[in-house]
Amino acid sequence: MGNREQLLVAARECLEQKGYARTTARDVTAAAGTSLAAIGYHFGSTEAMLNTALHQAMEEWGERLGQAVREVADGTASPARRFELIWARIVASFESDRPLWAALSEMMVQAQHVPALRESLTASMAEGRAGLAEIFGEAGAPGDPASARLIGTLCQALLTGLMMRLLIDPEEPPSGGDITEAIRLLLGSD
C-alpha cells in the first residue's frame, strides 16, 4: 500500500476515533507512518484528505446498503413494503456506522464556514441523492429522472434527519415500519 492509501486508511481511523473537527494532520501522519509533506503531495490539504476519506466511507456505506437492499427486497414486495424494508436496513446500519455519521455531521457544520468544503459536500450530496434514488427507485417511479430526483431528495432529507436523531438519541430508533406508517399518515393513505 502506497502513502496515499495509507493516509486514507489512517484518516478514516482518525475520523472514526476523533471526529472531523478534532482530527489533525499530525494525527493522520502518525497513524499512517508518513510525513506531513505526504498530505500536501497527495491531497493538497488536510481538509481535502479528510473529505476524500469520508467520501470513500460514504460510498462504501452506499454499496453495503445497496447490497443489503437487494438481499431483502424481492420482486413481489409492494412499493410500501420495499420502502419499509429499505429503511429497516438503514436504521440497522446506524449502530455499526455511528462514527461515520458523527464525522459527517461535523463535516456538514464545518461546511458553513469553509466554501471549498461546502462545494465538495454539495457534489457528494448530489451523488448521494442519485444513489438513494436508485436504491428507492423501485419503490417509486423508476426511469423518470424528475421523479428520481424528487425521491432522492426526500430520502436524503429523511436520512439526514434520522442520522441527527440517532446521534442524539440512539436508544429508541424508529423502525422501517414506523417511518413507512408516518408517511402513510401524513398522506392520509392506507
Secondary structure, 3 states (H helix, E strand, C coil): CCHHHHHHHHHHHHHHHHCCCCCCHHHHHHHHCCCHHHHHHHHCCHHHHHHHHHHHHHHHHHHHHHHHHHHHCCCCCCHHHHHHHHHHHHHHHHHHCHHHHHHHHHHHHHHCCCHHHHHHHHHHHHHHHHHHHHHHHHHCCCCCHHHHHHHHHHHHHHHHHHHHHHHHCCCCCCCHHHHHHHHHHHHCCC
